[in-house]
Amino acid sequence: MNRHPDLTVYLEGIGLLGPGLKGWVSSVPVLVNPAAYAPAPLDIPTADCLPAAERRRVGSLVKIALAVGREAVGQSGQDVSALANVFSASSGDGDNCHAICETLASSDRLISPTRFHNSVHNAAAGYWGIAMKCMAPSTSLCAFDGCFAAGLLEAAAQSLSSQGPTLMVASDAPYPEPLNAVRPMKFGFGVGLVVNAHRSEKSLARLSLSLTQETPSTLPYADLERSRLDSPAARALPLLQRLASLTSTAAIVHLDYLAGCTLTVRLDRT
């Protein structure tokens, strides 16, 4: 049941990084033919866009976010230094949270300030601003398993409000044990989208978003569906799979969001 009016935006760029999915362009053939999908260890790129001092401090979550954000913006052709952005994740940097917990459980309970500022939820957005010299408005969200849907909804709302483009990045990375036992994630995953309130020559598809109570979409191949469930940011996979194979016929995808609430996306070629 539709309870809210649609938010309609235009997609201009996509970034993707996950097991067996290294970049959007190289992943399209696999998403078009999911039977060919083969999970592989995630190859996390170095954060070479950061100065050396900052590059040494960042963990997997930030590296994934930077990689997919750069790919999406590069495809869109937008000015990265002036691009409003939304960063969404199910949680913060698990490696730093783990290190802080170990320190608090030890006899020496002095926490490193560097550890602390890398553990906060907006660390990825902060490093993005440093790397891209971006002074545009930035929002950081946390929405557990609905982190991708929450980020996309926020980016669409901001684009329509500003009547300009917005970058959305959803990323996650596993916790070390014992935290992983209570919040299991098998791998890191990241997706970046640039959306705009207006159609342009860069537009890849029109996305119409609404809140519904539909059952979230799944994927027809076991390995890809397992990947969708193994990382919160990977809940984007049904949308990405439809985008990769989108024809002149519209497609509809239902994405995990909140309990009893789904983000439904209608995709059309522009």
C-alpha positions as CSV (number, residue, x, y, z in Angstrom):
1,M,0.0,0.0,0.0
2,N,1.4,3.4,-1.0
3,R,1.3,5.9,1.8
4,H,3.4,8.8,0.5
5,P,3.8,10.6,-2.8
6,D,6.7,9.6,-5.0
7,L,10.1,11.3,-5.0
8,T,11.4,11.2,-8.6
9,V,15.1,11.8,-9.4
10,Y,17.5,10.9,-12.2
11,L,20.5,8.6,-11.8
12,E,23.7,9.9,-13.2
13,G,26.5,7.7,-11.8
14,I,27.0,4.3,-10.1
15,G,29.9,2.9,-8.1
16,L,30.1,-0.7,-6.8
17,L,32.5,-2.8,-4.8
18,G,31.8,-6.2,-3.3
19,P,32.8,-9.9,-3.5
20,G,33.1,-10.7,-7.2
21,L,32.0,-7.2,-8.1
22,K,34.8,-4.9,-8.8
23,G,33.4,-1.6,-10.2
24,W,30.1,-1.0,-11.9
25,V,31.2,-1.4,-15.5
26,S,32.9,-4.7,-15.0
27,S,30.0,-6.0,-12.9
28,V,27.2,-5.3,-15.4
29,P,27.7,-8.5,-17.3
30,V,27.5,-10.5,-14.1
31,L,24.4,-8.7,-12.9
32,V,22.8,-9.2,-16.3
33,N,23.5,-12.9,-16.1
34,P,23.6,-13.7,-12.4
35,A,24.2,-17.3,-13.0
36,A,27.8,-16.3,-13.8
37,Y,28.3,-14.6,-10.5
38,A,31.2,-16.0,-8.5
39,P,31.9,-14.6,-5.0
40,A,35.5,-13.8,-4.5
41,P,37.6,-12.2,-1.7
42,L,37.0,-8.5,-1.6
43,D,39.9,-6.5,-3.0
44,I,39.8,-3.2,-1.1
45,P,41.7,-0.5,-2.9
46,T,44.1,1.8,-1.1
47,A,42.8,5.3,-0.3
48,D,45.3,7.0,-2.6
49,C,43.2,10.1,-2.8
50,L,44.1,10.9,0.8
51,P,47.3,12.6,2.1
52,A,49.8,10.0,3.5
53,A,49.1,10.7,7.2
54,E,45.3,10.2,6.8
55,R,45.8,7.3,4.5
56,R,47.6,5.3,7.2
57,R,44.8,5.8,9.6
58,V,41.7,4.8,7.6
59,G,40.1,1.3,7.8
60,S,38.2,-0.8,5.4
61,L,34.9,1.0,5.8
62,V,36.3,4.4,4.7
63,K,38.4,2.8,1.9
64,I,35.2,1.1,0.5
65,A,33.2,4.4,0.8
66,L,35.9,6.4,-1.0
67,A,36.2,3.9,-3.8
68,V,32.5,3.7,-4.7
69,G,32.0,7.4,-4.2
70,R,34.8,8.3,-6.6
71,E,33.5,5.8,-9.2
72,A,30.0,7.2,-9.1
73,V,31.1,10.8,-9.3
74,G,33.5,10.1,-12.1
75,Q,30.7,8.5,-14.2
76,S,28.4,11.5,-13.5
77,G,30.8,14.2,-14.5
78,Q,29.7,16.3,-11.5
79,D,32.2,18.7,-9.7
80,V,33.2,16.6,-6.7
81,S,34.3,19.5,-4.7
82,A,30.8,21.1,-4.8
83,L,28.7,17.9,-4.7
84,A,26.4,17.5,-1.7
85,N,26.7,14.0,-0.2
86,V,25.0,11.5,2.0
87,F,27.0,8.7,3.7
88,S,25.0,5.7,5.1
89,A,26.1,2.6,7.0
90,S,24.6,0.1,9.3
91,S,27.2,0.9,11.9
92,G,30.6,2.7,12.4
93,D,34.1,1.4,11.8
94,G,34.2,-2.0,13.5
95,D,37.9,-2.3,13.7
96,N,38.3,0.9,15.6
97,C,35.3,0.1,17.8
98,H,36.9,-3.2,18.6
99,A,40.2,-1.6,19.5
100,I,38.5,0.9,21.8
101,C,36.6,-1.8,23.6
102,E,39.9,-3.7,24.1
103,T,41.4,-0.6,25.6
104,L,38.5,0.0,27.9
105,A,38.7,-3.6,29.1
106,S,42.4,-3.4,29.8
107,S,44.3,-1.9,32.8
108,D,45.4,1.1,30.6
109,R,42.1,2.7,29.7
110,L,43.5,5.7,27.8
111,I,41.8,5.9,24.4
112,S,43.8,7.2,21.5
113,P,42.1,10.4,20.1
114,T,42.9,9.1,16.6
115,R,41.0,5.8,17.4
116,F,38.1,7.9,18.6
117,H,37.7,10.2,15.7
118,N,38.0,7.2,13.3
119,S,35.3,5.3,15.2
120,V,32.5,7.9,14.9
121,H,29.8,7.4,12.4
122,N,30.7,10.4,10.1
123,A,34.3,9.4,9.7
124,A,33.8,8.4,6.0
125,A,32.1,11.7,5.3
126,G,35.0,13.5,7.0
127,Y,37.6,11.7,5.0
128,W,35.6,12.3,1.8
129,G,35.7,16.1,2.5
130,I,39.5,15.9,3.0
131,A,40.2,13.8,0.0
132,M,37.9,15.7,-2.4
133,K,38.4,19.1,-0.9
134,C,34.6,19.1,-0.7
135,M,32.9,21.8,1.3
136,A,29.3,21.0,0.2
137,P,26.6,19.9,2.7
138,S,27.1,16.4,4.1
139,T,24.8,14.0,5.9
140,S,25.7,10.8,7.7
141,L,23.1,8.2,8.5
142,C,22.8,4.9,10.4
143,A,19.9,2.6,9.6
144,F,20.9,-1.0,10.5
145,D,19.8,-3.3,7.6
146,G,18.0,-0.4,5.9
147,C,21.1,1.7,5.4
148,F,21.0,1.6,1.6
149,A,17.3,2.5,1.4
150,A,17.7,5.2,4.0
151,G,20.6,6.8,2.1
152,L,18.9,6.7,-1.2
153,L,15.7,8.3,0.2
154,E,17.7,11.0,1.9
155,A,19.8,11.7,-1.2
156,A,16.6,12.0,-3.3
157,A,14.9,14.3,-0.8
158,Q,18.0,16.5,-0.7
159,S,18.3,16.7,-4.5
160,L,14.7,17.7,-4.9
161,S,15.1,20.3,-2.1
162,S,18.2,21.8,-3.6
163,Q,17.2,21.2,-7.2
164,G,20.7,19.9,-7.8
165,P,22.8,16.7,-7.7
166,T,23.6,14.6,-4.6
167,L,26.0,11.7,-4.0
168,M,24.8,8.8,-1.9
169,V,27.3,6.2,-0.5
170,A,26.2,3.1,1.4
171,S,29.1,1.0,2.8
172,D,29.7,-1.6,5.4
173,A,32.7,-3.7,6.7
174,P,32.7,-6.7,9.1
175,Y,33.4,-6.4,12.8
176,P,36.2,-8.5,14.3
177,E,35.2,-11.1,16.9
178,P,33.5,-11.1,19.4
179,L,31.4,-8.2,18.0
180,N,30.9,-10.1,14.7
181,A,29.1,-12.9,16.7
182,V,26.3,-10.5,17.6
183,R,26.3,-8.5,14.4
184,P,27.6,-10.9,11.7
185,M,28.7,-9.5,8.4
186,K,30.7,-11.8,6.1
187,F,32.3,-9.2,3.9
188,G,32.5,-5.5,3.1
189,F,30.3,-4.0,0.4
190,G,29.8,-0.5,-1.0
191,V,27.6,1.3,-3.5
192,G,27.6,4.9,-4.6
193,L,24.9,6.7,-6.6
194,V,24.7,10.2,-7.9
195,V,21.1,11.4,-8.3
196,N,19.8,14.7,-9.7
197,A,16.5,16.5,-9.6
198,H,16.7,17.1,-13.3
199,R,17.3,15.0,-16.4
200,S,20.5,15.6,-18.3
201,E,22.6,14.0,-21.0
202,K,24.3,12.0,-18.2
203,S,21.0,10.5,-16.9
204,L,21.0,6.7,-16.8
205,A,17.5,6.1,-15.5
206,R,14.6,7.7,-13.7
207,L,14.0,6.5,-10.2
208,S,10.6,7.1,-8.5
209,L,10.7,6.3,-4.8
210,S,7.8,5.6,-2.5
211,L,7.2,4.0,0.9
212,T,5.1,0.9,0.8
213,Q,4.5,-2.3,2.8
214,E,5.6,-4.7,0.0
215,T,7.8,-7.7,0.6
216,P,11.5,-6.8,-0.2
217,S,12.7,-8.1,-3.5
218,T,15.1,-11.0,-3.6
219,L,17.5,-12.4,-6.3
220,P,16.9,-15.6,-8.2
221,Y,20.4,-17.0,-7.9
222,A,21.5,-18.5,-4.6
223,D,25.1,-17.0,-4.5
224,L,23.9,-13.5,-5.3
225,E,21.0,-13.7,-2.9
226,R,23.4,-14.9,-0.2
227,S,25.6,-11.9,-0.9
228,R,22.5,-9.6,-0.6
229,L,21.8,-10.9,2.9
230,D,25.5,-11.0,4.1
231,S,26.0,-7.2,4.2
232,P,23.5,-4.5,4.9
233,A,24.8,-2.2,2.0
234,A,24.4,-5.2,-0.3
235,R,20.6,-4.9,0.0
236,A,21.1,-2.6,-3.0
237,L,21.7,-5.6,-5.2
238,P,18.1,-6.0,-6.5
239,L,18.2,-2.4,-7.6
240,L,21.6,-2.8,-9.2
241,Q,20.6,-6.0,-11.0
242,R,17.5,-4.3,-12.5
243,L,19.6,-1.3,-13.5
244,A,22.1,-3.5,-15.3
245,S,19.4,-5.2,-17.3
246,L,16.9,-2.3,-17.7
247,T,15.1,-2.2,-21.0
248,S,12.5,0.2,-22.3
249,T,10.0,-1.6,-20.0
250,A,9.8,-0.1,-16.5
251,A,10.9,-2.3,-13.5
252,I,9.9,-2.2,-9.9
253,V,12.1,-3.1,-6.9
254,H,11.2,-3.3,-3.2
255,L,14.2,-2.5,-0.9
256,D,14.6,-3.4,2.8
257,Y,14.0,-0.3,4.9
258,L,12.3,-0.3,8.4
259,A,10.2,-2.8,10.1
260,G,6.9,-2.9,8.3
261,C,8.0,-0.4,5.7
262,T,9.7,-0.9,2.3
263,L,11.3,1.6,-0.1
264,T,9.8,0.8,-3.5
265,V,11.7,2.1,-6.5
266,R,10.2,2.3,-10.1
267,L,13.0,2.4,-12.7
268,D,12.5,3.8,-16.2
269,R,14.9,4.5,-19.0
270,T,15.2,8.3,-19.6
